[in-house]
């Protein structure tokens, strides 16, 4: 790709997650001056309908239609490759609808798949890990967003015993990450840790923070000695790799 090829980020789900992905692209780019950075366009649309509500049948509006509009805006602005800063948006019901709308619009935008990128990253960075904990939304669990791809890779997905802690950590109207993302409340952090404890008790060797808000609450690389997987980090690196592989920072092994 050309040196001036721009990276696109579809954000707004929630807004801080898109900003976080943009920050990771900056942090993972090897530079000596401003001009060495990769042109990056963030389109943050908080009006995209809630992904989990759609997947669980609480809404009939497929978010993929609005997501496609945002991606087309990115393409018109110069993006040639894009990432979506939301895990649940990669459910087949939503992601396939998004790609269908792009195809109808004759788009040539390359859209990377966050879940595929994450599973590939785990296999490359933690090749000996077999038992993989997953923290995410009800939609992520119900539609086996990570489970199926992990199993296809020969890995064993592990889930918390209860989903209530993560739902409260993400969605609580006062203390949840969507309500308080900068900084995240200590209440939300502790709820995420409680869920992490549950998969650790099942033998998790690594833990996927499988909702884009969760790394905002737990930016640490490990918890109780267990590596924490930030899908946004792997997406940032994949986007850089697609545009300017020579500028990709080395990734240290945890």
C-alpha positions in Angstrom: 0.0 0.0 0.0 1.0 3.6 -0.5 2.8 5.4 2.3 -0.1 7.9 2.4 -2.8 5.2 2.8 -5.0 6.2 5.7 -6.2 4.0 8.5 -9.9 4.3 9.4 -11.4 3.7 12.8 -15.2 3.3 13.3 -15.8 4.4 16.9 -18.6 5.6 19.2 -19.4 2.1 20.6 -18.6 3.6 23.2 -16.7 6.8 22.2 -13.8 6.2 24.5 -13.1 2.9 22.9 -12.5 4.5 19.5 -10.1 7.0 21.1 -8.3 4.2 22.8 -7.8 2.4 19.5 -6.4 5.6 17.9 -4.0 6.0 20.9 -2.8 2.4 20.5 -2.1 3.0 16.8 0.1 6.0 17.8 1.8 4.0 20.5 2.5 1.0 18.3 4.0 3.0 15.4 7.8 3.3 15.2 8.6 7.0 14.5 11.2 9.7 15.0 9.0 12.7 14.0 5.4 13.7 13.6 5.6 13.0 9.8 6.4 9.3 10.4 3.0 8.6 11.9 0.3 7.0 9.7 -2.7 9.2 8.7 -5.6 8.0 10.8 -9.2 9.0 10.6 -11.6 8.4 13.6 -15.3 8.5 12.8 -17.0 8.3 16.2 -20.8 7.8 15.9 -22.4 7.2 19.3 -25.9 7.0 17.6 -25.1 3.5 16.2 -27.8 1.3 17.9 -26.7 -0.9 20.8 -25.2 -4.1 19.5 -26.1 -6.3 22.5 -29.7 -5.1 22.6 -30.1 -6.1 18.9 -28.5 -9.5 19.3 -30.7 -10.4 22.3 -33.8 -9.4 20.5 -34.5 -6.2 22.5 -34.3 -4.2 19.3 -35.1 -5.0 15.7 -32.7 -2.3 14.3 -29.5 -3.9 12.9 -26.6 -1.7 13.9 -24.7 -3.0 10.8 -26.6 -0.5 8.6 -25.4 2.5 10.5 -21.9 1.0 10.8 -21.7 0.7 7.1 -22.6 4.4 6.7 -19.8 5.3 9.1 -17.3 3.1 7.2 -18.3 4.6 3.9 -17.7 8.1 5.4 -14.2 6.9 6.4 -13.6 5.6 2.8 -14.7 8.9 1.3 -12.3 10.6 3.7 -9.4 8.6 2.4 -9.2 5.4 4.5 -8.3 2.2 2.6 -8.3 -0.1 5.6 -10.5 0.1 8.8 -11.1 -1.4 12.2 -14.3 -1.3 14.2 -13.7 -0.4 17.9 -16.4 -2.8 19.3 -16.2 -6.5 19.9 -19.9 -7.3 19.8 -20.2 -5.5 16.4 -18.3 -8.5 14.9 -21.1 -10.9 15.6 -22.1 -12.4 12.2 -25.6 -11.0 12.3 -24.1 -7.5 12.5 -20.8 -7.7 10.7 -22.2 -9.6 7.7 -24.9 -7.0 7.4 -22.2 -4.3 7.4 -20.2 -6.0 4.7 -23.3 -6.5 2.6 -24.1 -2.8 2.7 -20.5 -2.0 1.8 -20.7 -4.4 -1.2 -24.0 -2.8 -2.3 -22.2 0.6 -2.3 -19.3 -0.9 -4.4 -16.9 -0.1 -1.6 -13.3 -1.3 -1.8 -12.6 -0.6 1.9 -10.8 -3.4 3.7 -12.4 -4.0 7.1 -10.4 -6.1 9.5 -12.2 -8.6 11.8 -11.3 -7.9 15.4 -12.1 -11.4 16.7 -9.9 -13.1 14.0 -7.1 -10.7 14.6 -7.3 -11.4 18.4 -7.3 -15.2 18.1 -4.3 -15.0 15.6 -2.6 -12.7 18.1 -3.1 -15.2 21.0 -1.7 -18.1 19.0 1.3 -16.1 18.0 2.1 -14.5 21.3 1.0 -17.3 23.7 1.5 -20.4 21.7 1.5 -22.7 24.7 -1.8 -21.4 26.1 -4.8 -23.7 25.6 -7.4 -22.5 28.2 -8.6 -19.1 27.3 -10.8 -17.0 29.6 -13.4 -14.7 27.9 -14.8 -11.6 29.5 -17.5 -9.8 27.5 -21.2 -8.8 27.1 -24.2 -11.1 27.0 -24.3 -10.8 23.3 -20.6 -11.9 23.0 -21.4 -15.0 25.0 -24.9 -15.8 23.6 -23.6 -15.7 20.0 -20.2 -17.4 20.8 -18.3 -14.6 19.3 -15.0 -15.8 20.6 -15.9 -19.4 21.5 -16.3 -20.7 18.0 -13.1 -19.2 16.7 -11.1 -20.3 19.7 -12.4 -23.9 19.3 -11.6 -23.8 15.6 -8.0 -22.9 16.6 -7.8 -25.9 19.0 -8.3 -23.8 22.1 -10.7 -24.2 25.1 -12.9 -21.1 25.8 -13.8 -20.5 29.5 -16.6 -18.2 30.7 -17.3 -16.7 34.1 -19.9 -18.5 36.2 -22.2 -15.5 36.1 -22.6 -12.6 33.6 -24.1 -10.1 36.1 -20.8 -8.7 37.3 -19.7 -7.8 33.7 -23.1 -6.4 32.7 -23.0 -4.1 35.8 -19.4 -3.1 35.2 -20.2 -2.1 31.6 -23.8 -0.8 31.7 -24.6 0.5 35.2 -26.0 4.0 34.7 -23.9 5.5 37.5 -20.7 3.4 37.9 -20.5 1.5 34.6 -17.8 2.0 32.1 -20.2 3.4 29.5 -21.3 6.0 32.0 -17.8 6.7 33.4 -15.0 5.9 31.0 -12.4 8.5 31.9 -11.6 7.6 34.6 -13.3 4.3 35.1 -14.9 3.8 38.5 -13.3 1.5 41.1 -16.6 -0.3 41.4 -16.4 -1.3 37.7 -12.8 -2.4 38.0 -13.6 -4.6 41.0 -16.5 -6.2 39.1 -14.2 -7.0 36.2 -11.7 -8.5 38.6 -14.4 -10.7 40.1 -15.2 -12.1 36.7 -11.5 -12.6 36.0 -11.2 -14.6 39.2 -13.9 -16.9 38.1 -12.1 -17.9 34.8 -8.8 -18.1 36.6 -10.4 -20.7 39.0 -11.3 -22.7 35.9 -7.6 -22.7 34.8 -7.5 -19.9 32.3 -3.9 -19.3 31.1 -4.8 -16.0 29.4 -7.9 -13.8 29.6 -9.5 -11.9 26.7 -11.0 -8.6 27.6 -13.7 -9.2 25.1 -15.6 -5.9 25.3 -13.9 -2.8 24.0 -14.6 -1.0 27.3 -12.9 -3.6 29.5 -9.3 -2.6 28.7 -10.3 0.9 29.8 -11.1 -0.5 33.2 -8.1 -2.8 33.4 -5.2 -1.5 31.4 -2.7 -3.8 33.2 -0.9 -6.4 31.1 -1.5 -9.1 33.7 -3.8 -10.0 36.6 -2.6 -12.3 39.3 0.1 -13.4 36.9 -2.3 -14.2 34.0 -1.8 -12.3 30.8 -4.7 -10.0 29.8 -5.5 -9.9 26.1 -6.5 -6.5 24.8 -8.1 -7.0 21.3 -7.7 -3.3 20.6 -3.9 -3.7 20.8 -3.9 -6.5 18.3 -6.3 -4.6 16.0 -4.0 -1.5 16.2 -1.0 -3.6 15.2 -2.9 -5.3 12.4 -4.0 -2.0 11.0 -0.4 -0.7 11.0 0.8 -4.0 9.5 -1.7 -3.5 6.6 -0.5 0.0 5.8 3.1 0.3 6.9 4.6 -2.9 8.2 8.0 -1.3 8.4 6.7 1.1 11.0 5.2 -1.5 13.4 6.8 -1.5 16.8 8.2 -4.9 18.1 5.8 -6.5 20.5 7.4 -7.8 23.7 6.3 -11.2 24.9 4.5 -11.1 28.3 
